[in-house]
Amino acid sequence: MMTKPARPSSGKKGRASGPRWLLPLLGLIAFCLLGPGGAFGQRQSQAQQDDRVADVVEMASKAIVNIKTEELLKTEPEEKKSSPSIFRKYFSGEDEVEELVENIGSGVVLDPKGIVVTNEHLIARAINIRVKFMNGKEYEAYVLGSDPEYDIALLKIVSDKADFPHLTIRDRRVRVGERAIVIGNPYGLSSSVSLGVVSALGRNLRIDNKVYANLIQTDAAINPGNSGGALLGVDGAPIGIVTAIYGEGKGIGFAIPMDDVMTILSEFTESKLTRPILGLFIGRQKEDKKNYLLVERVIPGSPAAKYGFMVGDRITEINKRVIRESLKIQVAIRSVKSRDSFQVRLTRGGRKYTVNIDTADVEEYAPQPVDAVLCGMRVSDISGYPKLKYRLRDKDGAVVVKVFPGSIAMRSGLRKGDVIVKINNNPVKNRKDFDTFMIEGLKRNYILYQVKRDDSLFFAPVKLDILL
């Protein structure tokens, strides 16, 4: 049987077999799914993402609170003419005007018992703090602890409730480019939402003479009043607490990573809270592009005195952490708690020294007497000679009988004859109460005096960031 010879190849592609209408139909289907103007699949994916963002906002907004604080500012009489109308005026003598200023910010509830995280700069001088939920319920709050270096403060809502809406922290990696949601109260507009992406990680910057380190950068809109609000991922997990706006550029905002927030939260909620104290008053300095801590005062009887520290020493390293502008000093000193001993490197007269310190020495130390060695003043019970000298009618409180020049007490505005009636909202009945609440406040890195002077009351915050 003979067969036809095979046709030689012409080098051209053969035509597809099958019905001629099939190819146009497949093209039409592909156009519907992937064509211009947003393909069906892409539109569906975008819609799902939008719904996801809306779900996150609906859930998280219940745990984002509006924080309103009040603080007293003293100004010269001529300045009051330019004061905003929101101020209510209080006069204390002919030379001073006390203005009650209202500040507005945001906060995030992280515990069902009512623990709220916000920014330290919002509550640093607050005399009254109130938090308001999205449902309109409002509560008083007090400061549980603060860290000025991190710009973090923890508040406790005054309530017996243990079922406040709160956000749950998850252990997750934050990635540059992932979508980010900001929820806060800009300009007092509660539960405002903005959307963007994580622009960068680990940012260090200086704003208003304050150094911020290891921040998350985002292009989500952040405005005044957003401070303390939440930066969330689209999975609903908080990834940061809003802290700063970069005034030189639009669309640039920053947040404190949740890892740093949780470090502070765990420390301030420990049943036995300790703050290691070496016993030095220090100042940050920079020379030849190198940062160091200059020892300005050594507390007598402190571990620093025991180990031979001297005024003028330049500390360059703590517990193997080199002193940099971005280094959080209190973080460095708190890191020693996990070790039996640690090293401090310093220079003195051009020579380098290494000091080995037992951790137990700095953990167990508390300055005594706390009024003189810590605050640079002396206080007394209201009785006997001080009561007669300052013509006091008060029975409770601790009266200031001496203020040392250049001390923390002087910088806080205290004078002889002032009566400290409260410390961190705790009533002070006598000198013993003063010591007790001062040590407690020292451990929590937060001390706020309520002071009576003549017939007026004012509040004086005690800054502890220079104590090492």
C-alpha positions as CSV (number, residue, x, y, z in Angstrom):
1,M,0.0,0.0,0.0
2,M,1.5,3.3,-1.1
3,T,1.3,6.5,1.1
4,K,1.5,10.1,0.1
5,P,4.9,11.7,0.7
6,A,5.0,14.1,3.7
7,R,4.7,17.8,2.7
8,P,7.9,19.7,3.4
9,S,7.8,22.4,6.0
10,S,7.5,25.8,4.7
11,G,9.1,27.4,7.8
12,K,5.8,29.2,8.6
13,K,3.7,28.6,11.7
14,G,0.7,26.5,11.3
15,R,-2.7,27.9,12.0
16,A,-4.5,26.8,15.1
17,S,-7.1,24.2,14.5
18,G,-10.6,24.5,15.8
19,P,-13.6,26.8,15.3
20,R,-12.7,30.3,14.2
21,W,-15.0,31.9,16.8
22,L,-13.1,30.3,19.8
23,L,-10.1,32.7,19.8
24,P,-12.2,36.0,19.9
25,L,-14.3,34.5,22.7
26,L,-11.3,33.7,24.8
27,G,-10.0,37.3,24.2
28,L,-13.3,38.7,25.3
29,I,-13.2,36.7,28.5
30,A,-9.6,37.8,29.2
31,F,-10.5,41.4,28.7
32,C,-13.4,41.2,31.1
33,L,-11.1,39.6,33.8
34,L,-7.9,41.6,33.2
35,G,-8.8,44.5,30.9
36,P,-8.2,48.3,31.5
37,G,-10.2,50.3,34.0
38,G,-9.6,47.8,36.8
39,A,-10.1,44.2,36.1
40,F,-12.9,42.2,37.7
41,G,-10.4,40.2,39.8
42,Q,-8.5,43.3,40.7
43,R,-11.7,45.2,41.6
44,Q,-12.8,42.3,43.7
45,S,-9.4,42.2,45.5
46,Q,-9.5,45.9,46.1
47,A,-13.0,45.8,47.4
48,Q,-12.0,43.0,49.8
49,Q,-9.0,45.1,51.0
50,D,-11.3,48.1,51.5
51,D,-13.8,46.0,53.5
52,R,-10.8,44.7,55.6
53,V,-9.7,48.2,56.4
54,A,-13.2,49.2,57.3
55,D,-13.5,46.2,59.6
56,V,-10.3,47.0,61.3
57,V,-11.4,50.6,61.9
58,E,-14.7,49.5,63.2
59,M,-13.1,47.1,65.7
60,A,-10.1,49.2,66.7
61,S,-11.9,52.6,67.2
62,K,-13.7,51.2,70.3
63,A,-10.3,51.1,72.0
64,I,-9.0,54.5,70.8
65,V,-9.8,57.2,73.4
66,N,-9.8,61.0,73.3
67,I,-7.6,62.3,76.1
68,K,-8.2,65.8,77.5
69,T,-5.7,67.2,80.0
70,E,-5.5,70.5,81.9
71,E,-2.3,72.2,83.0
72,L,-1.5,75.5,84.6
73,L,0.8,77.8,82.8
74,K,2.3,81.0,84.4
75,T,2.8,84.0,82.2
76,E,3.5,87.7,82.6
77,P,0.5,90.0,82.6
78,E,1.2,91.5,79.2
79,E,1.2,88.1,77.6
80,K,-2.4,87.3,78.6
81,K,-3.7,89.7,76.0
82,S,-2.6,87.4,73.3
83,S,-3.8,84.2,75.0
84,P,-6.4,82.1,73.1
85,S,-10.0,82.3,74.3
86,I,-9.9,78.7,75.4
87,F,-7.8,79.7,78.4
88,R,-9.5,80.4,81.7
89,K,-7.7,83.0,83.8
90,Y,-6.5,82.6,87.4
91,F,-4.5,85.4,89.0
92,S,-1.9,84.7,91.7
93,G,-0.5,88.1,92.8
94,E,0.2,91.1,90.7
95,D,3.2,89.8,88.8
96,E,1.9,86.5,87.6
97,V,-1.1,85.1,85.7
98,E,-1.9,81.4,85.9
99,E,-3.8,80.1,82.8
100,L,-5.6,76.8,82.8
101,V,-4.8,75.3,79.4
102,E,-6.6,72.4,77.8
103,N,-4.7,70.0,75.7
104,I,-6.2,67.3,73.5
105,G,-4.6,64.1,72.3
106,S,-5.3,60.4,71.8
107,G,-4.6,57.1,73.6
108,V,-4.9,53.4,73.1
109,V,-6.4,51.0,75.6
110,L,-4.1,47.9,75.9
111,D,-5.6,46.1,78.9
112,P,-9.3,45.4,79.8
113,K,-8.7,46.8,83.3
114,G,-8.3,50.3,81.7
115,I,-4.5,50.8,81.1
116,V,-4.1,53.4,78.4
117,V,-0.8,54.2,76.5
118,T,-0.3,57.7,75.3
119,N,2.6,60.2,74.8
120,E,4.5,61.6,77.8
121,H,4.5,65.1,76.4
122,L,0.7,65.2,76.6
123,I,0.5,64.5,80.3
124,A,3.9,65.9,81.5
125,R,2.3,68.9,83.4
126,A,-1.3,67.7,83.5
127,I,-3.3,68.4,86.7
128,N,-6.4,66.7,85.4
129,I,-6.7,63.9,82.9
130,R,-10.0,62.6,81.4
131,V,-10.4,59.9,78.7
132,K,-13.4,59.6,76.5
133,F,-14.5,56.5,74.5
134,M,-16.1,56.5,71.1
135,N,-19.5,55.6,72.7
136,G,-19.3,58.9,74.7
137,K,-18.5,57.4,78.1
138,E,-15.9,59.5,80.0
139,Y,-13.6,58.7,82.9
140,E,-10.9,60.2,85.0
141,A,-7.4,58.8,84.8
142,Y,-4.1,59.1,86.5
143,V,-0.5,58.4,85.5
144,L,0.7,54.9,86.2
145,G,4.2,55.6,84.8
146,S,6.1,57.5,82.2
147,D,9.3,57.5,80.2
148,P,10.2,60.9,78.8
149,E,13.0,59.5,76.6
150,Y,10.6,57.2,74.8
151,D,7.8,59.8,75.0
152,I,5.5,57.1,76.5
153,A,3.1,57.4,79.4
154,L,0.8,54.8,80.9
155,L,-2.5,55.9,82.4
156,K,-5.0,54.0,84.6
157,I,-8.7,54.7,84.2
158,V,-10.4,55.3,87.5
159,S,-13.0,52.6,87.4
160,D,-13.6,49.1,88.8
161,K,-14.5,47.8,85.3
162,A,-12.4,45.0,84.0
163,D,-13.9,44.7,80.5
164,F,-12.9,47.9,78.7
165,P,-12.5,47.5,74.9
166,H,-8.8,47.1,74.2
167,L,-6.4,46.2,71.4
168,T,-4.5,42.9,71.5
169,I,-0.7,43.0,70.9
170,R,0.6,40.5,68.4
171,D,4.2,39.4,67.8
172,R,4.6,40.3,64.2
173,R,7.2,41.8,61.8
174,V,6.5,45.2,60.4
175,R,7.5,45.6,56.8
176,V,8.3,48.7,54.7
177,G,5.6,49.1,52.1
178,E,2.8,47.5,54.1
179,R,-0.5,49.4,54.4
180,A,-0.9,51.3,57.7
181,I,-4.0,52.9,59.3
182,V,-3.8,55.8,61.8
183,I,-6.8,56.3,64.2
184,G,-6.8,59.3,66.5
185,N,-8.4,62.6,67.4
186,P,-6.7,65.3,65.3
187,Y,-7.9,68.8,66.3
188,G,-10.3,67.1,68.7
189,L,-12.2,65.3,65.9
190,S,-12.7,61.9,67.5
191,S,-12.0,58.6,65.8
192,S,-10.6,60.1,62.6
193,V,-9.0,57.7,60.2
194,S,-6.2,58.1,57.7
195,L,-4.6,55.5,55.4
196,G,-1.1,55.1,54.1
197,V,1.9,52.9,54.1
198,V,4.9,52.2,56.3
199,S,7.6,54.4,54.6
200,A,10.6,53.4,56.7
201,L,11.8,51.7,59.9
202,G,14.4,52.7,62.5
203,R,14.2,56.4,62.0
204,N,16.2,58.7,64.3
205,L,15.4,62.4,64.4
206,R,15.5,65.5,66.5
207,I,12.4,67.6,66.9
208,D,12.2,70.7,69.2
209,N,15.5,69.7,70.9
210,K,14.1,66.2,71.7
211,V,15.8,63.1,70.2
212,Y,13.5,60.4,68.9
213,A,15.0,57.0,68.1
214,N,14.0,53.8,66.2
215,L,10.7,55.3,64.9
216,I,8.3,53.9,62.3
217,Q,7.8,56.4,59.5
218,T,4.5,56.6,57.7
219,D,2.8,58.8,55.1
220,A,-0.6,58.3,56.6
221,A,-1.9,61.8,57.6
222,I,-0.9,62.7,61.2
223,N,-2.1,66.0,62.6
224,P,-2.0,67.7,66.1
225,G,-4.2,65.7,68.4
226,N,-3.2,62.4,66.8
227,S,-0.4,62.1,69.4
228,G,-0.9,58.9,71.4
229,G,-3.2,57.4,68.7
230,A,-2.7,54.0,67.1
231,L,-0.8,53.0,64.0
232,L,-2.4,49.7,62.8
233,G,-1.7,47.1,60.2
234,V,-4.5,45.9,57.9
235,D,-4.6,42.7,60.0
236,G,-5.9,44.9,62.9
237,A,-2.7,44.5,65.0
238,P,-1.3,47.7,66.5
239,I,2.2,48.3,65.2
240,G,3.0,51.6,66.8
241,I,1.9,54.6,68.9
242,V,1.8,57.9,67.0
243,T,4.3,60.4,68.5
244,A,5.6,63.0,66.1
245,I,4.9,65.1,63.1
246,Y,7.8,66.3,60.9
247,G,7.1,70.0,60.4
248,E,9.5,70.4,57.5
249,G,7.6,68.0,55.2
250,K,4.1,67.0,54.5
251,G,3.0,63.4,54.6
252,I,5.7,62.5,57.1
253,G,4.7,61.2,60.5
254,F,6.3,58.9,63.0
255,A,5.2,56.2,65.5
256,I,6.9,54.4,68.4
257,P,7.2,50.6,67.7
258,M,5.0,48.4,69.8
259,D,8.1,46.4,71.0
260,D,9.3,49.5,72.8
261,V,5.8,50.3,74.1
262,M,5.5,46.7,75.5
263,T,8.9,47.0,77.2
264,I,7.7,50.0,79.2
265,L,4.3,48.5,79.8
266,S,5.8,45.3,81.3
267,E,8.1,47.2,83.5
268,F,5.4,49.5,84.9
269,T,3.0,46.7,85.5
270,E,5.4,44.5,87.4
271,S,4.2,43.7,91.0
272,K,7.7,44.7,92.2
273,L,8.9,47.7,90.3
274,T,12.6,48.6,90.6
275,R,14.6,51.4,88.9
276,P,18.3,50.9,89.1
277,I,20.0,54.1,90.4
278,L,23.7,54.7,90.2
279,G,23.5,58.0,91.9
280,L,24.6,60.5,89.3
281,F,23.2,63.7,87.9
282,I,24.3,63.8,84.3
283,G,24.0,66.0,81.2
284,R,24.3,65.0,77.5
285,Q,27.3,66.5,75.8
286,K,28.9,66.2,72.3
287,E,32.5,67.0,71.3
288,D,34.3,66.1,68.1
289,K,31.1,64.3,66.9
290,K,31.3,62.0,69.9
291,N,28.5,61.8,72.5
292,Y,29.0,61.3,76.2
293,L,27.4,61.8,79.5
294,L,29.0,64.5,81.7
295,V,28.8,63.8,85.5
296,E,27.5,67.0,87.0
297,R,26.8,65.8,90.6
298,V,27.5,62.6,92.6
299,I,25.0,61.8,95.3
300,P,26.9,61.2,98.6
301,G,26.5,57.6,99.9
302,S,25.3,56.4,96.5
303,P,26.8,53.5,94.5
304,A,28.4,56.0,92.2
305,A,30.3,57.5,95.2
306,K,31.2,54.0,96.4
307,Y,32.7,53.1,93.0
308,G,34.7,56.4,92.8
309,F,32.8,58.5,90.2
310,M,33.7,62.1,90.2
311,V,32.2,65.4,88.9
312,G,33.6,66.0,85.4
313,D,33.8,62.3,84.4
314,R,32.7,61.6,80.8
315,I,30.7,58.4,80.5
316,T,31.1,56.8,77.1
317,E,29.5,53.4,77.5
318,I,27.0,51.7,79.8
319,N,26.6,47.9,79.9
320,K,28.4,47.6,76.5
321,R,26.1,50.3,75.0
322,V,28.0,53.1,73.4
323,I,26.6,56.6,74.3
324,R,25.0,57.9,71.1
325,E,22.5,60.7,70.6
326,S,19.8,58.1,69.9
327,L,20.6,56.0,73.0
328,K,17.9,55.9,75.6
329,I,19.8,56.3,78.9
330,Q,17.2,54.8,81.1
331,V,16.9,51.8,78.8
332,A,20.6,51.3,79.1
333,I,20.6,51.4,82.9
334,R,17.5,49.2,83.1
335,S,19.1,46.6,80.9
336,V,21.5,45.8,83.7
337,K,18.8,44.1,85.8
338,S,19.4,40.8,83.9
339,R,23.0,40.7,84.8
340,D,24.9,40.1,88.1
341,S,27.3,42.9,87.2
342,F,27.9,45.5,84.4
343,Q,30.6,47.9,83.2
344,V,30.7,51.6,82.8
345,R,33.4,53.1,80.6
346,L,34.5,56.7,81.1
347,T,37.3,59.1,80.5
348,R,38.9,61.4,83.1
349,G,41.7,63.8,82.4
350,G,42.3,62.2,79.0
351,R,42.7,58.7,80.4
352,K,40.2,55.9,79.9
353,Y,38.8,53.8,82.8
354,T,36.4,50.8,83.1
355,V,34.3,50.5,86.3
356,N,32.8,47.1,87.2
357,I,29.6,47.5,89.2
358,D,27.5,44.9,91.1
359,T,23.9,45.1,89.9
360,A,22.5,44.5,93.4
361,D,24.1,47.8,94.5
362,V,22.1,49.9,92.0
363,E,18.9,47.9,92.3
364,E,18.7,48.2,96.1
365,Y,19.7,51.8,96.4
366,A,17.2,54.6,97.2
367,P,18.5,58.2,97.8
368,Q,18.2,59.2,101.5
369,P,17.2,61.8,102.5
370,V,15.2,62.0,99.3
371,D,14.3,65.7,99.6
372,A,17.9,66.9,99.9
373,V,19.9,64.5,97.7
374,L,17.3,64.1,95.0
375,C,15.3,67.3,94.8
376,G,17.8,69.7,96.3
377,M,15.5,71.0,99.1
378,R,14.5,70.2,102.6
379,V,10.9,69.6,103.8
380,S,9.5,69.3,107.3
381,D,6.3,68.4,109.1
382,I,3.9,71.3,109.6
383,S,4.6,71.8,113.3
384,G,6.7,73.9,115.7
385,Y,9.0,76.5,114.2
386,P,8.2,76.0,110.5
387,K,4.5,76.4,111.2
388,L,5.1,79.6,113.1
389,K,7.7,81.0,110.6
390,Y,5.5,80.5,107.5
391,R,2.2,81.2,109.3
392,L,0.6,78.0,108.2
393,R,-2.9,77.0,109.1
394,D,-2.6,73.7,107.4
395,K,-2.4,70.4,109.4
396,D,-1.5,68.1,106.6
397,G,1.4,68.3,104.1
398,A,5.1,68.7,104.0
399,V,6.4,72.3,104.1
400,V,9.5,73.3,102.1
401,V,12.0,75.0,104.4
402,K,15.1,75.3,102.1
403,V,15.7,75.2,98.3
404,F,19.2,74.8,97.1
405,P,20.4,77.0,94.1
406,G,20.3,75.2,90.7
407,S,18.4,72.2,92.2
408,I,15.5,70.2,90.7
409,A,13.3,71.9,93.2
410,M,14.3,75.3,92.1
411,R,13.8,74.4,88.4
412,S,10.4,73.1,89.4
413,G,9.4,76.5,90.7
414,L,9.3,75.6,94.4
415,R,10.0,78.2,97.2
416,K,10.5,78.2,100.9
417,G,7.1,78.1,102.6
418,D,5.4,76.1,99.9
419,V,3.3,73.2,101.2
420,I,3.4,69.9,99.2
421,V,-0.1,68.5,99.7
422,K,-0.1,65.7,97.1
423,I,2.4,63.6,95.2
424,N,1.0,61.8,92.1
425,N,-2.5,62.5,93.5
426,N,-1.6,60.8,96.8
427,P,-2.4,63.0,99.8
428,V,0.7,63.9,101.8
429,K,0.0,64.2,105.5
430,N,3.6,64.5,106.8
431,R,7.3,64.1,106.0
432,K,7.0,60.3,106.2
433,D,4.4,60.3,103.5
434,F,6.5,62.6,101.4
435,D,9.4,60.1,101.5
436,T,7.2,57.1,100.8
437,F,5.5,58.6,97.7
438,M,8.7,60.1,96.4
439,I,10.4,56.7,96.4
440,E,7.4,55.1,94.7
441,G,7.3,57.9,92.1
442,L,11.0,57.5,91.6
443,K,10.6,53.9,90.7
444,R,7.8,54.8,88.2
445,N,9.9,57.7,86.8
446,Y,7.0,60.1,87.4
447,I,6.6,62.7,90.1
448,L,4.0,65.4,90.1
449,Y,3.6,67.7,93.2
450,Q,0.4,69.5,94.1
451,V,1.7,72.6,95.9
452,K,-0.1,75.2,98.1
453,R,1.3,78.7,98.2
454,D,-0.6,81.2,100.3
455,D,-4.2,80.7,99.1
456,S,-3.5,79.3,95.7
457,L,-2.7,75.7,94.4
458,F,-0.5,74.8,91.5
459,F,1.2,71.7,90.1
460,A,4.9,71.1,89.7
461,P,6.3,68.2,87.7
462,V,9.7,66.8,88.8
463,K,11.8,65.8,85.8
464,L,14.0,62.8,86.5
465,D,15.7,62.3,83.1
466,I,19.0,63.7,84.4
467,L,19.2,61.1,87.1
468,L,21.3,58.0,86.3
